[in-house]
Amino acid sequence: MGSQERKAIIALPVTVILTDIGTTYFIKNKKMLRKFKLADKIEEYGILLDNFTPSSLQRMMLIDYVSKVEISDSEFVTIRQEVMDISKLVTYSMMYRQYDAYIFQRVLASDVIKNWNRKNPANIIDDKTKINDAFLATVLKEKEKDIAEIKQSVLSPMYTFINRNSNLLPEEKNIQLLLSEKFLNTLRPFTWFIIAKFKGQDGYDSLIKDIRTGLAEYMEKAKIAEYVALNVMELAANAENNNLKREAKEIFKGAVDMNAVLFDPNIRHQVLDSLQRKGELVYISWKLGSRGTSIGTQGKLHITIYNKESEYEKMKEAFDEKKHADLKKRSLQDFYKDLPEGESNTDLGLYYLSYLSEACEKVNVKFESFVSQISGSDLTVVTMAINL
């Protein structure tokens, strides 16, 4: 969380595919759109971001302008941090959206709203209620002090819990504090309008308790963002290394040791140049569930790694074996300890699937992963489906 929100600029070309809402907004405001052929060979409209602030992309995701985010490269080692930053940015944005949707439903189901609707049948408040944006902004400005106090009352127990957690370093505590604030700050304005309007009325305390409980739950869920980012990066690195080895065999006809391909800078550079010229890249795609869909599907995040894989069946077998690894027998820390000093293991990304699955299960997040191949293509597709 910390790095993706603190970094001023992410310097990495990113293809952003827009939703219908996003497309309409861009066209209405005379913004130029481009047609992209994505990794799955489907053509869609969007924009290309070369250097961008994390907050600008996050704002687009929070208001449901973004359908997919895709990056591609032949080498991911040199852009490791940027890839992880983007992954965390997408995952956190989905978390914020889900928390917002959850709290809005809790607000509508609260006693304060039930009481209001019973007494005001001609002006009920529900998920179809429309309110003028200018009026809403004016009221929220007038209630600014009240809203700040409400946020503080919600966050106070969380602040205490975080600050007393001796397992966290000062930097980690700061990140957790900022994360808790971000969850509240990304709630829709209408939610704060309702909360401020009914402050102190019957059922208000119960509503605040609901918001606190929900925040605690989503703070726990947010822990998987780091796992997701690590998993994405390691799977991409695994695909990259497979490409390097395959291309090296073609270039050197077996005359070069495979470890030299991975660790000798000169040989590695030569092989990467060849892959780049051929356009044989690894693609990473994040597909976001739309806020316009039902509450059961809007929290879905599909992360897909596309790569040309000559030995699909072998890859699938390794994938299935490692994603069901017995974690009780081997921790991630043990796995790292077993690696020879200065070396990496190209299977690490596959082992991460098991750790991510376990982490998701602990916080009641549904996680699935599978490998497939696009019909009529040599592209191997590794998919992680996360339902937040």
C-alpha positions as CSV (number, residue, x, y, z in Angstrom):
1,M,0.0,0.0,0.0
2,G,2.7,2.5,1.0
3,S,4.8,2.4,-2.1
4,Q,1.9,2.6,-4.6
5,E,0.3,5.6,-2.9
6,R,3.5,7.5,-2.0
7,K,5.2,7.2,-5.4
8,A,4.6,10.4,-7.3
9,I,4.9,9.0,-10.8
10,I,4.7,5.4,-12.2
11,A,6.9,5.5,-15.3
12,L,5.6,2.5,-17.2
13,P,3.4,2.3,-20.3
14,V,0.0,1.1,-19.2
15,T,-3.0,0.4,-21.5
16,V,-6.2,1.4,-19.8
17,I,-9.4,0.0,-21.4
18,L,-12.5,2.0,-20.5
19,T,-16.0,0.9,-19.5
20,D,-19.0,2.3,-21.3
21,I,-19.3,5.0,-18.7
22,G,-15.6,5.9,-19.1
23,T,-15.9,5.9,-22.9
24,T,-18.9,8.2,-22.8
25,Y,-17.1,10.6,-20.5
26,F,-14.0,10.8,-22.7
27,I,-15.9,11.2,-25.9
28,K,-18.2,13.8,-24.4
29,N,-15.1,15.8,-23.2
30,K,-13.5,15.4,-26.7
31,K,-10.6,13.2,-25.3
32,M,-8.9,11.1,-27.9
33,L,-9.4,7.3,-27.6
34,R,-7.3,4.6,-29.2
35,K,-8.1,1.1,-30.4
36,F,-5.9,-1.5,-28.8
37,K,-5.4,-5.2,-29.7
38,L,-5.0,-6.8,-26.3
39,A,-3.1,-10.0,-25.4
40,D,-6.3,-12.1,-26.0
41,K,-6.4,-10.6,-29.6
42,I,-9.6,-8.7,-28.8
43,E,-9.7,-5.0,-29.9
44,E,-11.0,-2.5,-27.4
45,Y,-11.0,1.3,-26.9
46,G,-9.0,3.0,-24.2
47,I,-6.0,5.2,-23.5
48,L,-2.3,4.8,-23.0
49,L,-0.6,6.1,-19.9
50,D,3.2,6.5,-20.2
51,N,3.9,8.4,-17.0
52,F,1.1,8.8,-14.5
53,T,0.3,9.4,-10.9
54,P,-1.2,6.5,-9.0
55,S,-4.0,8.8,-7.7
56,S,-5.1,9.7,-11.3
57,L,-5.6,6.0,-12.3
58,Q,-7.2,5.2,-9.0
59,R,-9.8,8.0,-9.3
60,M,-10.7,6.5,-12.7
61,M,-11.1,3.0,-11.2
62,L,-13.2,4.3,-8.2
63,I,-15.7,5.9,-10.5
64,D,-16.0,2.9,-12.7
65,Y,-14.3,4.3,-15.8
66,V,-11.8,1.4,-16.1
67,S,-12.6,-2.1,-17.4
68,K,-9.0,-3.4,-17.8
69,V,-5.5,-2.5,-17.1
70,E,-2.8,-4.2,-19.2
71,I,1.0,-4.1,-19.4
72,S,3.5,-6.0,-21.5
73,D,7.3,-6.4,-21.7
74,S,10.0,-9.0,-22.4
75,E,11.7,-8.4,-19.1
76,F,10.1,-7.8,-15.7
77,V,13.1,-7.9,-13.4
78,T,13.9,-4.2,-14.1
79,I,10.3,-3.0,-13.6
80,R,9.5,-5.2,-10.6
81,Q,8.5,-2.4,-8.3
82,E,6.3,-0.7,-10.9
83,V,4.5,-3.9,-11.7
84,M,3.9,-4.5,-8.0
85,D,2.8,-0.9,-7.5
86,I,0.2,-1.2,-10.3
87,S,-1.1,-4.6,-8.9
88,K,-1.5,-3.1,-5.4
89,L,-3.1,0.0,-6.8
90,V,-5.7,-2.1,-8.7
91,T,-6.4,-4.4,-5.7
92,Y,-6.7,-1.6,-3.2
93,S,-9.0,0.3,-5.5
94,M,-11.3,-2.7,-5.8
95,M,-11.2,-3.0,-2.0
96,Y,-12.2,0.6,-1.6
97,R,-15.1,0.1,-4.0
98,Q,-16.3,-3.0,-2.3
99,Y,-16.2,-1.3,1.1
100,D,-18.1,1.6,-0.3
101,A,-20.8,-0.7,-1.7
102,Y,-21.0,-2.7,1.5
103,I,-21.3,0.4,3.7
104,F,-23.9,2.0,1.5
105,Q,-26.1,-1.1,1.7
106,R,-25.6,-1.2,5.5
107,V,-26.7,2.5,5.7
108,L,-29.8,1.8,3.6
109,A,-30.7,-1.2,5.9
110,S,-30.0,0.8,9.1
111,D,-32.7,1.7,11.6
112,V,-32.2,5.4,11.0
113,I,-33.2,5.0,7.3
114,K,-36.1,2.6,8.2
115,N,-37.4,5.2,10.7
116,W,-37.1,8.0,8.1
117,N,-38.8,5.9,5.3
118,R,-41.6,4.9,7.7
119,K,-42.3,8.6,8.6
120,N,-41.7,10.0,5.1
121,P,-43.2,7.5,2.6
122,A,-43.3,10.2,-0.1
123,N,-39.5,10.8,0.2
124,I,-38.0,7.5,1.0
125,I,-34.2,7.0,0.8
126,D,-33.1,3.9,-1.1
127,D,-30.5,2.9,-3.7
128,K,-32.6,4.7,-6.4
129,T,-32.6,8.0,-4.6
130,K,-31.2,10.8,-6.8
131,I,-29.7,13.9,-5.3
132,N,-28.4,17.1,-7.0
133,D,-24.6,17.1,-7.0
134,A,-24.4,20.8,-6.3
135,F,-26.8,20.5,-3.4
136,L,-24.9,17.5,-2.0
137,A,-21.6,19.4,-2.2
138,T,-23.1,22.4,-0.4
139,V,-24.5,20.3,2.4
140,L,-21.3,18.3,2.8
141,K,-19.3,21.6,3.0
142,E,-21.7,22.9,5.7
143,K,-21.3,19.6,7.6
144,E,-17.6,19.4,7.1
145,K,-16.8,19.7,10.8
146,D,-19.4,17.1,11.8
147,I,-18.1,14.6,9.2
148,A,-14.6,15.1,10.4
149,E,-15.7,14.3,13.9
150,I,-17.7,11.2,12.7
151,K,-14.7,9.9,10.9
152,Q,-12.5,10.4,13.9
153,S,-15.0,8.5,16.1
154,V,-15.0,5.6,13.6
155,L,-11.2,5.5,13.3
156,S,-10.3,6.0,17.0
157,P,-10.6,2.3,18.0
158,M,-8.7,1.3,14.8
159,Y,-5.9,3.8,15.6
160,T,-5.6,2.4,19.1
161,F,-5.4,-1.2,17.8
162,I,-2.8,-0.3,15.2
163,N,-0.6,1.7,17.6
164,R,-0.6,-1.0,20.2
165,N,0.3,-3.7,17.7
166,S,3.9,-4.6,18.7
167,N,4.3,-6.8,15.6
168,L,4.3,-3.7,13.3
169,L,7.2,-1.5,12.6
170,P,6.6,2.3,12.8
171,E,6.5,2.5,9.0
172,E,4.0,-0.4,8.8
173,K,1.8,1.3,11.5
174,N,1.8,4.5,9.4
175,I,0.7,2.6,6.3
176,Q,-2.1,0.9,8.2
177,L,-3.3,4.2,9.6
178,L,-3.3,5.8,6.2
179,L,-5.1,2.7,4.8
180,S,-7.9,3.0,7.4
181,E,-8.4,6.7,6.5
182,K,-8.4,5.9,2.8
183,F,-11.3,3.4,3.2
184,L,-13.4,6.1,4.9
185,N,-12.4,8.9,2.5
186,T,-13.4,6.9,-0.6
187,L,-17.0,6.3,0.7
188,R,-19.5,8.0,-1.7
189,P,-20.6,11.5,-0.8
190,F,-24.2,10.4,-0.4
191,T,-23.2,8.0,2.4
192,W,-21.7,10.9,4.3
193,F,-24.7,13.0,3.6
194,I,-27.0,10.4,5.2
195,I,-24.6,9.7,8.2
196,A,-24.3,13.5,8.9
197,K,-28.0,14.1,8.5
198,F,-29.0,11.5,11.0
199,K,-26.2,12.0,13.5
200,G,-27.4,11.4,17.1
201,Q,-30.8,10.0,16.1
202,D,-32.2,6.6,17.1
203,G,-30.1,3.9,15.4
204,Y,-27.2,6.2,14.7
205,D,-24.8,4.5,17.2
206,S,-25.6,1.1,15.7
207,L,-24.8,2.4,12.3
208,I,-21.4,3.8,13.4
209,K,-20.7,0.4,14.9
210,D,-21.5,-1.3,11.6
211,I,-19.1,1.1,9.8
212,R,-16.4,0.3,12.3
213,T,-16.9,-3.5,12.0
214,G,-16.9,-3.3,8.2
215,L,-13.7,-1.3,8.3
216,A,-12.0,-3.9,10.5
217,E,-13.1,-6.6,8.1
218,Y,-11.8,-4.8,5.0
219,M,-8.5,-3.9,6.7
220,E,-8.0,-7.6,7.2
221,K,-8.9,-8.3,3.6
222,A,-6.5,-5.6,2.4
223,K,-3.6,-7.7,3.6
224,I,-3.9,-9.9,0.5
225,A,-3.0,-7.0,-1.8
226,E,0.7,-7.6,-1.0
227,Y,0.3,-11.4,-1.7
228,V,-1.4,-10.6,-5.0
229,A,1.3,-8.3,-6.1
230,L,4.1,-10.8,-5.2
231,N,2.2,-13.5,-7.0
232,V,1.7,-11.4,-10.2
233,M,5.4,-10.5,-10.2
234,E,6.7,-14.0,-9.7
235,L,4.3,-15.5,-12.3
236,A,5.5,-12.9,-14.8
237,A,9.1,-13.6,-13.9
238,N,8.4,-17.3,-14.4
239,A,7.0,-16.7,-17.8
240,E,9.9,-14.4,-18.7
241,N,12.4,-17.0,-17.7
242,N,10.6,-19.6,-19.8
243,N,10.8,-17.3,-22.8
244,L,14.5,-16.7,-22.2
245,K,15.3,-20.4,-22.1
246,R,13.2,-21.2,-25.1
247,E,14.7,-18.4,-27.2
248,A,18.2,-19.2,-26.0
249,K,17.8,-22.8,-27.3
250,E,16.9,-21.4,-30.7
251,I,19.7,-18.9,-30.8
252,F,22.6,-20.9,-29.3
253,K,21.4,-24.4,-30.3
254,G,22.2,-25.8,-26.8
255,A,25.8,-24.3,-26.7
256,V,25.0,-22.1,-23.7
257,D,24.2,-23.2,-20.2
258,M,20.6,-22.2,-19.2
259,N,21.8,-20.6,-16.0
260,A,24.0,-18.3,-18.1
261,V,20.9,-17.1,-19.9
262,L,19.3,-16.1,-16.7
263,F,22.3,-14.7,-14.9
264,D,24.9,-13.6,-17.5
265,P,24.0,-10.0,-18.4
266,N,25.5,-10.1,-21.9
267,I,23.8,-13.3,-22.9
268,R,20.6,-12.3,-21.2
269,H,20.6,-8.9,-23.1
270,Q,21.1,-10.7,-26.4
271,V,18.2,-13.0,-25.8
272,L,15.9,-10.2,-24.6
273,D,16.7,-8.2,-27.7
274,S,15.7,-11.1,-29.9
275,L,12.4,-11.6,-28.0
276,Q,11.7,-7.9,-28.3
277,R,12.3,-7.9,-32.0
278,K,9.9,-10.8,-32.5
279,G,7.3,-9.2,-30.3
280,E,7.2,-12.2,-28.0
281,L,6.2,-10.5,-24.8
282,V,4.6,-11.4,-21.5
283,Y,1.3,-9.7,-20.9
284,I,-0.3,-9.0,-17.5
285,S,-4.0,-8.0,-17.5
286,W,-6.2,-6.8,-14.6
287,K,-9.9,-7.0,-15.4
288,L,-12.2,-5.2,-12.9
289,G,-15.8,-6.1,-12.2
290,S,-18.1,-3.1,-13.0
291,R,-19.9,-1.2,-10.2
292,G,-22.9,-1.3,-12.5
293,T,-23.3,-5.0,-12.1
294,S,-25.0,-6.9,-9.3
295,I,-23.3,-6.8,-5.9
296,G,-22.3,-10.5,-6.3
297,T,-20.1,-9.8,-9.3
298,Q,-18.9,-6.2,-8.9
299,G,-16.1,-7.3,-6.6
300,K,-14.5,-9.7,-9.1
301,L,-10.9,-9.1,-10.1
302,H,-9.4,-11.3,-12.8
303,I,-5.6,-11.1,-13.2
304,T,-4.3,-12.9,-16.2
305,I,-0.7,-13.6,-17.4
306,Y,-0.4,-14.3,-21.1
307,N,2.7,-15.9,-22.6
308,K,3.8,-18.0,-25.5
309,E,4.4,-21.4,-24.1
310,S,5.8,-24.3,-26.2
311,E,5.1,-27.0,-23.5
312,Y,1.6,-26.2,-22.4
313,E,0.8,-29.6,-20.9
314,K,4.0,-29.6,-18.8
315,M,3.2,-26.1,-17.6
316,K,-0.3,-27.0,-16.7
317,E,0.9,-30.1,-14.7
318,A,3.5,-28.0,-12.8
319,F,0.8,-25.3,-12.1
320,D,-1.7,-27.8,-10.8
321,E,0.9,-29.5,-8.6
322,K,2.2,-26.4,-7.0
323,K,-1.0,-24.5,-6.4
324,H,-2.1,-27.4,-4.2
325,A,1.2,-27.6,-2.3
326,D,1.0,-28.6,1.3
327,L,1.9,-25.3,3.1
328,K,2.1,-27.1,6.4
329,K,5.2,-28.9,5.2
330,R,6.9,-25.9,3.7
331,S,6.5,-22.2,4.6
332,L,7.3,-19.4,2.2
333,Q,10.2,-18.5,4.5
334,D,11.6,-22.0,4.2
335,F,11.2,-21.9,0.5
336,Y,13.4,-18.8,0.3
337,K,16.0,-20.3,2.6
338,D,16.3,-23.3,0.3
339,L,17.4,-21.1,-2.7
340,P,21.1,-21.0,-3.3
341,E,22.6,-17.6,-2.5
342,G,22.3,-15.1,-5.4
343,E,19.9,-17.3,-7.3
344,S,16.2,-17.3,-7.9
345,N,13.8,-20.1,-8.6
346,T,11.6,-19.9,-11.6
347,D,8.9,-22.0,-9.9
348,L,8.5,-19.5,-7.1
349,G,5.5,-17.9,-8.7
350,L,3.7,-21.2,-8.9
351,Y,4.3,-21.8,-5.2
352,Y,2.9,-18.4,-4.4
353,L,-0.5,-19.5,-5.6
354,S,-0.8,-21.8,-2.6
355,Y,0.2,-19.0,-0.2
356,L,-2.2,-16.6,-1.8
357,S,-5.1,-19.1,-1.7
358,E,-4.5,-19.7,2.0
359,A,-4.3,-15.9,2.8
360,C,-7.6,-15.4,0.9
361,E,-9.3,-18.2,2.8
362,K,-8.4,-16.7,6.1
363,V,-10.2,-13.4,5.3
364,N,-13.2,-15.0,3.5
365,V,-12.1,-13.9,0.0
366,K,-12.9,-16.4,-2.8
367,F,-9.8,-17.2,-4.9
368,E,-9.4,-19.5,-7.9
369,S,-6.5,-20.1,-10.2
370,F,-6.1,-22.0,-13.4
371,V,-4.1,-22.4,-16.5
372,S,-5.5,-22.7,-20.0
373,Q,-4.6,-22.1,-23.7
374,I,-6.3,-19.9,-26.2
375,S,-7.8,-22.0,-28.9
376,G,-5.9,-21.9,-32.2
377,S,-3.0,-20.0,-30.4
378,D,0.2,-20.8,-28.7
379,L,-0.6,-18.4,-25.8
380,T,-0.7,-20.0,-22.4
381,V,-3.0,-18.2,-20.0
382,V,-2.6,-18.2,-16.2
383,T,-5.6,-16.7,-14.5
384,M,-6.2,-15.7,-10.9
385,A,-9.9,-14.9,-10.1
386,I,-10.4,-13.0,-6.8
387,N,-13.9,-12.2,-5.5
388,L,-13.5,-9.5,-2.9
